[in-house]
Each structure stands twice: as structure tokens, then as C-alpha cells.
Amino acid sequence: MRTLKNKTIFITGGSRGIGQEIALRCAEDGANVVIAAKTAEPHPKLAGTIYTVAEEIEKAGGRALPIMLDIRDEEAVQQAVKQAAEHFDGIDILINNASAISLTPTLQTPMKRFDLMMGVNMRGTFACGQACIPYLAKAENPHILTLSPPLNIKAKWFKDHVAYTMSKYGMSMCTLGWGEELKPQGIAANSLWPKTTIATAAIEFNFPPAILQSSRKPRIMADAAHYILTSPSKTTTGNFFIDEEVLKLSGVTDFSQYALNPNAPLFTDLFLEG
């Protein structure tokens, strides 16, 4: 049986959306889940804080540790990881979920926004990996899972939002490098990306309403992540997984359960061929 029971998962940005759904899926197995995110106070437009998700994790059958964390702060990241490892006696899995988005061309991307995306997406992913690796090296089946797209260096993926693409590909390059660098330690490093848009706040606020209706529920990413994280770390590494392809490997044939609106045609995600 594939289970994450008693595994300790450190997940960034898990106070809502895909991160929250992955956290709850891990909790269903009886995992220890560390919710490391910035949202400690309720947001006027967005539901969820680290504390409300911690409550949901406990109700789902897991154990939770909420930590308020800005992953751009190196010292805070090191301290949060240390706190998590001491609280749950180690770390088995790191999920790099936190991400900042701005789908803007060059002249419409303020440098403050550029720095936010580079700081959260690329730098934050690297910093969390750097902090977690010493603990992961001691784990039985250690995984790093980063929510970032397959690397495809074609101009069309950059032309409309060059800064955002650079930042997300920076996360993917961490997977590419760690997949080889960490092999001797038996630590898996993989990326996961959705085949379709996912019904999250990022889609709701950055795309037309019709695209939201053509999206899938975040649960599909959670189920795909679960399959990857329960796979052998020594043989499942350096991959750029797509959620639907992963679930087909696990035996799923009916994907209608994941559709937000079963009557709407699905919308292919930003970084994938239509």
C-alpha cells in the first residue's frame, strides 16, 4: 500500500490552492505536515491561513505544524526547517509549492514585481532545498517535489511574460540539477505541472472567467503528487511530471471527477502544447 503515514512533509505556500490540497492529501494518510507560508492573518480576498489549514490537516487525520515564513529570508528558512525537523524528528519530503505570478510583458513588469518572482520562485526554492537536504539525506525515502513546468527553451514560452517564465524555469532548473547532484544520497528531485489550468486564485485573478470554468480542481495535483511521493526515491528522480500522465500510470482512467465544470472544454496549461 502506497502511504505517507508518519512521514514529515515540509510544504511552502500551503495556505490555499494546490498547496493546501496536497497538504490535506498527505494528512489523509496520517502524515506530519509543516505548513510554511506567509499568510498568518486572513486575506480580504483569499480564503485560508496557515492556522486554518493546520486545523483541516488535523481533522483529515494528520499532524500539523504551522510556521509563518517568507521563503525569501534565508535565515528564516533555515530556522523554520530546523524547527520542523526538531518538532517531528526529521524531514522526509520537501514540496516547493510557493510561487509568485505576474503575466506581464517587460514594460509592464515593475522591478519590484520582478524581484518578488525571482525571490520567491527561484531563490526561495533553492533556499528551501539547501536547508532541507541535510535532513532529507537521513530519511528513508526522501523526495523534493517542485511545482514547476517542463523546461522548453522556445521563445513562445517567454515572449508574453519573460520575467515570470524565467522565474518558473529557475525552479525547474533546480529539479534538473538536484536530480543528478542528489542521486548519491538517494534523494529524489522531481517537478510536477498540470496538463490543464487548475481552479486556483492565480487562475481566477489572472485569466477570464471562462478559463476558470475550463479548469480542473486542485485535487488532481494532490493525487498526482501523492503517487510521486510514495514512489522509490532512488529510481524516481529528475523527472518533469504532468499530473494526468502520472495518474494514468497509477491506473486512473476517468478524469471527469477532477473537472470544475464537466460541461466546459478543458483549457491546456500555460507552459504546455495545446
SULTA-V114382 format. One record per backbone hydrogen bond with DSSP energy under -1.0 kcal/mol. NH is the residue of the N-H (numbers start at 1). CO is the residue of the C=O. If there is no record, write none. Layout:
NH/CO ; NH/CO
This chain:
6/30 ; 7/4 ; 9/32 ; 10/93 ; 11/34 ; 12/95 ; 13/36 ; 20/16 ; 21/17 ; 22/18 ; 23/19 ; 24/20 ; 25/21 ; 26/22 ; 27/23 ; 28/24 ; 29/26 ; 30/27 ; 31/26 ; 32/7 ; 33/63 ; 34/9 ; 35/65 ; 36/11 ; 37/67 ; 40/38 ; 50/39 ; 53/49 ; 54/50 ; 55/51 ; 56/52 ; 57/53 ; 58/54 ; 59/55 ; 60/56 ; 62/57 ; 63/31 ; 65/33 ; 67/35 ; 69/37 ; 73/70 ; 77/73 ; 78/74 ; 79/75 ; 80/76 ; 81/77 ; 82/78 ; 83/79 ; 84/80 ; 85/81 ; 86/82 ; 87/83 ; 88/84 ; 90/85 ; 92/8 ; 93/8 ; 94/143 ; 95/10 ; 96/145 ; 97/95 ; 104/102 ; 108/105 ; 109/106 ; 114/110 ; 115/111 ; 116/112 ; 117/113 ; 118/114 ; 119/115 ; 120/116 ; 121/117 ; 123/118 ; 124/119 ; 126/122 ; 127/123 ; 128/124 ; 129/125 ; 130/126 ; 131/127 ; 132/128 ; 133/129 ; 135/132 ; 136/132 ; 137/133 ; 138/135 ; 139/136 ; 143/92 ; 144/188 ; 145/94 ; 146/190 ; 147/96 ; 148/146 ; 154/152 ; 157/154 ; 158/155 ; 159/155 ; 165/161 ; 166/162 ; 167/163 ; 168/164 ; 169/165 ; 170/166 ; 171/167 ; 172/168 ; 173/169 ; 174/170 ; 175/171 ; 176/172 ; 177/173 ; 178/174 ; 179/175 ; 181/177 ; 182/178 ; 183/180 ; 185/182 ; 186/183 ; 187/182 ; 188/142 ; 190/144 ; 191/239 ; 192/146 ; 193/241 ; 197/267 ; 199/216 ; 200/198 ; 204/200 ; 205/201 ; 207/203 ; 211/208 ; 212/208 ; 213/209 ; 214/210 ; 215/212 ; 216/197 ; 217/258 ; 220/217 ; 222/218 ; 223/219 ; 224/220 ; 225/221 ; 226/222 ; 227/223 ; 228/224 ; 229/225 ; 230/226 ; 231/228 ; 236/232 ; 238/189 ; 241/191 ; 243/193 ; 246/242 ; 247/243 ; 248/244 ; 249/245 ; 250/246 ; 251/248 ; 252/247 ; 258/255 ; 259/256 ; 260/215 ; 264/261 ; 267/214 ; 269/195 ; 272/269
